[in-house]
Each structure stands twice: as C-alpha cells, then as structure tokens.
Amino acid sequence: MQNKFDTLVPDTIFAAAERALERRFSGVLLPLPSYINRVYEMESCRRERFILKFYRPGRWSRDALLEEHLFTLECKAAEIPVVAPLRLANGTTLGETENGIYFAVFPKRWGRALEEGEDELWIRLGALLARVHTVGAARPAPHREILAPRENTLSETARLLSSGVAEGRSLDELSAVLKAILRVLLAKFRDGERIRLHGDCHKGNVLERPGEGLMLIDFDDMLTGPPVQDLWLLLPGPVEECTRELELLLRGYESLREFDRRSLDQIELLRAMRMIYFLDWNARQRSDRNFRERNPDWGSDSFWRREIASLAEQLSIINHNGIS
C-alpha cells in the first residue's frame, strides 16, 4: 500500500492531470491536508484551479468509488450544494495512474470553515441533511460498507485484536473491553432505515459560502446506514449536553423529511462503533511513514491505557443510558 503512494511523484501527478483533463498544467502543486488520501491543488495553464484526490490504494474498489461519485452527482442534480467530481477524458469520473492509483478531479470551491452559531444555522444544517438523505434513499449502494455491528464491527474487532498492536496486559484489557462492547452492540443495535449517507458528516466537512449558504464536502466515507449517523457527528459534544442543537437539527430535518426519533437512542452505540473503527483503521496504517510521523505514541502502553479507558467510559455511558 505504502509503496504505491511512494510512486506518486510530481511527474506522475502532472501526467495524470493532463491526461485526465486534456489540458496543460502550470507548475502549481500544493499538497492539502488529508489523513487517508493524497490531495493536491493544481492550476491549469488557463488559470483554472482543480483539486486532485488520489485514493489510498486498497481501500475502495473501483465500483465503490463510482458509487461515491454517483451519489454526489445525484445530489448536485438535485441542486444540493456539494462538490461533485468532474467527468474526465475517459468518459467517467474516475481516473487511474500508470501505477494503478485511482483518482478524481474536483473543481476548486472556496468557503470558510463552519462556525457554531445561531439557532438558524442548526436548522439549515438539518434541512441540508434531509435533502441529502432524500437523494440517498433513492437507490442502494451495494459496494459500500454497511454501518451495523454484524456487518463491520465484528470484523474490525477481530482484526484489531489479532493485529499485534497490543501485547500482554494491554492486549488482555483491550480484548475484554472490546468484547464487552461488542456484546452490547449485538444485543441493542436495531435494524431500521438504511440509506446512503455522507458517513463522516462532522463540521469540518461543511463549508459556509458567503452569499450562497452551506456546502457539504468530502463524501469519501460514504456508507449505507441509519440517517441518525449524519446528525450526531455534527453535535459539539455529548448528546445530553447538546439537546438544544439536536432539537434544532431535527426541526430543520423534519421540515423536509420524516425522521425516526427512536433512532436517537442508538447514538452512543454508533459512537462506540466509530471508536472501534478508528482504532482498527489506524492499526492498518501503522506502517505508513506519514502516519508514524504524525502519531509517534500510537500503540505504546500509555496510548493503550488512554484508549482502553475511553472505551470503558463509553461502555459505561451505554449501560447507564439503558438502551432497550
């Protein structure tokens, strides 16, 4: 995996961009922050600005990537403010470098980071998600992950515990708390509406465009799951501390689309699933040089003490909430 990204040198990037868009590019190549993929801002000789996203090899299949693109294109067709990929010279939205790395090209869109503010903002966010979910419910995405314990958390837990990232007492304690959480998830997670979701809908993936409104970006973690997943990630803190913001989100959402309020009691289960997913994903990236440089303490005894404590606290919250 890492070897393929090592081949992503400037010559390769410029060749891919010029072949994909059939135009010459200037020397502008600006790396942008991205935890998983490699993302660059580039400028054509016509002074057009583009964002090229090179997808991490081995993470998504071609079909899964095209399903992400289709979702954003459908949102765009419904006049929902998203940044959709451009159609390339090959007739699709997905390019491939000579070394087999998939990539997409997006128009550059300016916007400022979302700032938590007045009640109206939360209502607007809720309405935006309702529109996205209306599109998301229109068709399935068979090649994307399903957000449910049996479909992913079981395998993530097994993979994490067998990966060798923890040893001795840390492994024993990690195994005990993960298995306890898994038992609760399997017993209490309810099947309900499953639709295409943004999947990673935190405030960092929402831009405010002056004069235009809110824009949702980065559908890279698109998945199939319960609509509540996209709502709780926007909250600035634990649910019990954000009842006003949650109610405003729901007010905006329910103005355009029905919402099953019984699913709100699944939020802490979803938070636990996200914690496990994140640990498993990091464990799979631990040999990546960039990851090691950003996270030098990852996998140490002190790291696992903190993570095990956080998992135990989340389990306590779930049990305290008494989800039926």
Secondary structure, DSSP 4 states (H G I P E B T S, - for coil): -HHHHHT--HHHHHHHHHHHHTS-EEEEEEEE--SSSEEEEEEETTS-EEEEEEPPTTTS-HHHHHHHHHHHHHHHHTT--B-PPPP-TTSSS-EE-TTS-EEEEEE----EE-----HHHHHHHHHHHHHHHHHHTTS--TTS-B-SIIIIIHHHHHHHHTTTSS-HHHHHHHHHHHHHHHHHHHHHPPP---EEE-S---GGGEEEETTTEEEE---TT-EEE-THHHHHTTSSS-GGG-HHHHHHHHHHHHTTS---GGGGGGHHHHHHHHHHHHHHHHHHHTT-HHHHHH-TTTTSHHHHHHHHHHHHHHHHHHHHHT--
